[in-house]
Amino acid sequence: MNAVLQEVVVGLLVAGCVVFSAWRLLSARLRLRVLNAVSALPGAGRAVWLARLRQRSLSRSGGACAGCSHADVPPAATAGASSRNQTPGALRH
């Protein structure tokens, strides 16, 4: 019985990883289609987590580069800043 339970748990973990990986690789358009299909299921139309996920997907699909975070831009990448390739503490040329 213990080996069967272990196989079931491993199978559920693998299936969860496959679903998560597929979700992350989908485009924003396909994510919204999947969310619309899931919300059409009985009882899922009023789920709070589904509404949050839909709102997050809509906010990230606003523009051509909306999928990336503007917070990822390091402060050294601003205009007039020194090159990021410099060694910290090195003398200026």
C-alpha positions in Angstrom: 0.0 0.0 0.0 2.9 2.3 0.8 4.4 2.0 -2.7 1.0 2.7 -4.4 0.6 5.8 -2.3 4.1 7.0 -3.2 3.4 6.5 -6.9 0.1 8.4 -6.7 1.9 11.3 -4.9 4.7 11.4 -7.5 2.2 11.3 -10.3 0.3 14.2 -8.8 3.5 16.2 -8.4 4.5 15.5 -12.0 1.1 16.4 -13.3 1.1 19.7 -11.3 4.6 20.6 -12.7 3.4 19.9 -16.2 0.3 22.1 -15.8 2.4 24.9 -14.2 5.1 24.7 -17.0 2.4 24.8 -19.7 0.7 27.8 -18.0 4.0 29.7 -17.9 4.8 29.0 -21.5 1.4 30.0 -22.8 0.9 33.4 -24.4 -1.3 36.0 -22.7 -4.0 35.4 -25.3 -4.1 31.6 -24.8 -4.1 32.1 -21.0 -7.2 34.3 -21.3 -8.9 31.7 -23.5 -8.1 29.0 -20.9 -9.4 31.2 -18.1 -12.6 31.8 -20.1 -13.1 28.1 -20.6 -12.5 27.4 -16.9 -14.9 30.1 -15.8 -17.6 28.5 -17.9 -17.5 25.4 -15.7 -20.3 25.2 -13.2 -19.3 26.7 -9.8 -16.0 28.2 -11.1 -17.6 31.4 -12.4 -17.5 33.1 -9.0 -14.1 31.8 -7.8 -12.0 34.7 -6.3 -8.7 33.1 -7.4 -9.9 32.8 -10.9 -10.9 36.5 -11.0 -7.5 37.5 -9.6 -5.6 35.3 -12.2 -7.7 36.8 -15.0 -7.0 40.3 -13.8 -3.2 39.6 -13.5 -3.3 38.1 -17.1 -5.1 41.1 -18.4 -2.7 43.6 -16.8 0.3 41.8 -18.2 -1.1 41.8 -21.7 -1.5 45.5 -22.0 1.4 46.2 -24.4 4.1 44.7 -26.4 6.5 44.5 -23.5 3.9 44.3 -20.6 5.1 40.8 -19.6 8.3 42.1 -18.1 8.6 44.0 -14.9 9.9 47.6 -15.0 11.2 46.9 -11.5 13.8 44.6 -13.1 15.7 47.5 -14.6 18.8 48.2 -12.5 19.5 51.7 -11.4 22.7 51.8 -13.5 20.7 51.4 -16.7 19.3 54.9 -16.4 20.5 57.7 -18.8 23.8 59.3 -17.9 24.8 56.4 -15.6 28.2 54.7 -15.9 28.6 51.4 -17.6 27.6 48.3 -15.8 30.7 46.5 -17.1 33.0 48.5 -14.8 34.7 46.7 -11.9 33.5 48.2 -8.6 36.2 50.4 -7.2 38.3 50.5 -10.4 39.9 53.7 -11.5 38.1 55.7 -14.2 39.8 56.0 -17.5 
